[in-house]
Amino acid sequence: MWDVFVSHAWEDKESIARPLANELKKVGLTVWYDEFSLALGDSLRRSIDNGLKESRYGIVILSPAFFSKKWPQKELDGLVARETENQKIILPVWHNVKYEDVVKYSPTLADKLAVSTTEGLTTVVREILQVVNKNRETISNFSSLRESKVDLANHQKYQLSKADPKKTNELVVLSTPPKTHANHDENNPKTESEASFEKISNKNPGIISTVVAVLLCGVPGIFICLFGALTAAGQGTFNDASLDPSVGFVLLCLSLIFIAIPIAVGFFTLRKKPQPLVDNEPIPPVS
């Protein structure tokens, strides 16, 4: 894996690309640069793709020649694809260009804080080192902290084994990987998402039963209720014959039964069931 990938146009090789790559290499960075990384017979596309993928940062030397070349722009596209909101990848270096030139080429690149070669090669190298070494220091501090915790735990285990070998296994070493969802035991509490999914799964049969009851009983009950109300008002007819209002009252009573069925099904299948009480206190021995 390389610290930086140098993307440049061939015309800028002598003036900035090669001197910059050499200086970065002198200060201890691992640099993917075509003259360092490509050998006779290598696949150009595969080597560049590997460099783009395996480099922590991409130094993009923006120049008039860069703007007019297709291959450097493909390298830039590869770096843009890797960059996210929380992970900075592209380090722009302006060479013989102004802000207006960069805005015309790419407004998003112009928005990035860049260093210009007009400030000198030393300044360019220093600015790049500040970014790369800051990230290195963060990773190094995290690794050192974890290693120190592991060493301390192992030292405590060693001291404990000398005092009482039987208690050696009572100390858990910090280097043991944490348990994942795949290997957690039954005593571990369920996560909120797992509990929610289980609740939904348990309610699926009740939801299906309620929907079926609404379609088979609730909807027909509404129509029977409307027809019964019209009949009770003396406006109900069947086969061009008027129905007695008493039939309407019977239909209203029947419709109430039909409408009550899905309500009852939903109540008994979707209601929250009481949880059984669990007494964790030990049973006292019989005296």
Residue pairs with C-beta under 8 A, 6 or more apart in sequence:
1 30
1 54
1 55
1 56
2 30
2 31
2 32
2 51
2 54
2 55
2 56
3 24
3 29
3 30
3 31
3 55
3 56
3 57
3 132
4 24
4 29
4 30
4 31
4 32
4 55
4 56
4 57
4 58
4 59
4 91
4 128
4 132
5 31
5 32
5 51
5 52
5 55
5 57
5 58
5 59
5 75
5 79
6 17
6 20
6 21
6 31
6 32
6 33
6 59
6 61
7 58
7 59
7 60
7 61
7 72
7 75
7 76
7 79
8 16
8 17
8 61
8 63
8 66
8 72
9 61
9 63
9 65
9 66
9 68
9 69
9 72
10 65
10 69
11 63
11 65
12 61
12 63
12 65
12 66
12 95
15 95
16 61
16 63
16 93
16 95
16 117
16 121
17 33
17 61
18 33
18 35
19 121
20 59
20 61
20 93
20 121
20 124
20 125
21 31
21 33
21 35
21 36
23 121
23 125
24 31
24 125
24 128
24 129
25 31
25 36
27 125
27 129
29 128
29 129
29 132
32 51
32 54
32 55
37 47
37 51
38 44
38 47
48 75
49 78
52 58
52 75
52 78
52 79
52 82
53 78
53 82
56 89
56 132
56 135
57 88
57 89
57 90
57 91
57 128
57 131
57 132
58 75
58 76
58 79
58 82
58 89
58 90
58 91
59 91
59 93
59 128
60 66
60 72
60 75
60 76
60 79
60 90
60 91
60 92
60 93
60 109
61 93
61 95
62 92
62 93
62 94
62 95
62 97
62 102
62 105
62 109
62 114
63 94
63 95
63 96
63 97
64 96
64 97
64 101
66 72
66 73
66 95
67 97
67 101
67 105
76 90
79 89
79 90
80 90
82 89
83 89
83 90
88 131
90 109
90 112
91 128
91 131
92 102
92 109
92 112
92 113
92 114
92 115
93 114
93 115
93 116
93 117
93 124
94 102
94 114
94 115
94 116
94 117
94 118
95 116
95 117
96 117
99 110
102 109
102 110
102 114
103 110
115 123
115 124
115 127
115 128
117 124
146 174
149 174
150 173
150 174
150 175
153 171
153 172
153 173
153 174
153 175
154 173
156 171
157 168
157 171
157 173
160 167
160 168
160 170
160 171
161 167
161 168
179 185
179 188
181 191
181 194
190 198
203 270
205 269
206 266
206 269
206 270
207 269
207 270
209 265
209 269
210 262
210 265
210 266
210 269
210 270
213 261
213 262
213 265
213 266
214 262
217 258
217 259
217 261
217 262
218 258
218 259
218 261
218 262
220 258
221 254
221 255
221 256
221 257
221 258
221 259
221 261
222 255
222 259
224 251
224 254
224 255
224 258
225 251
225 252
225 255
225 256
225 259
227 236
227 248
227 251
228 236
228 247
228 248
228 249
228 250
228 251
228 252
228 254
228 255
229 248
229 252
230 236
230 248
231 243
231 244
231 245
231 247
231 248
231 251
232 245
232 248
232 249
232 251
232 252
233 245
233 248
234 242
234 245
236 242
236 243
236 245
236 247
236 248
237 243
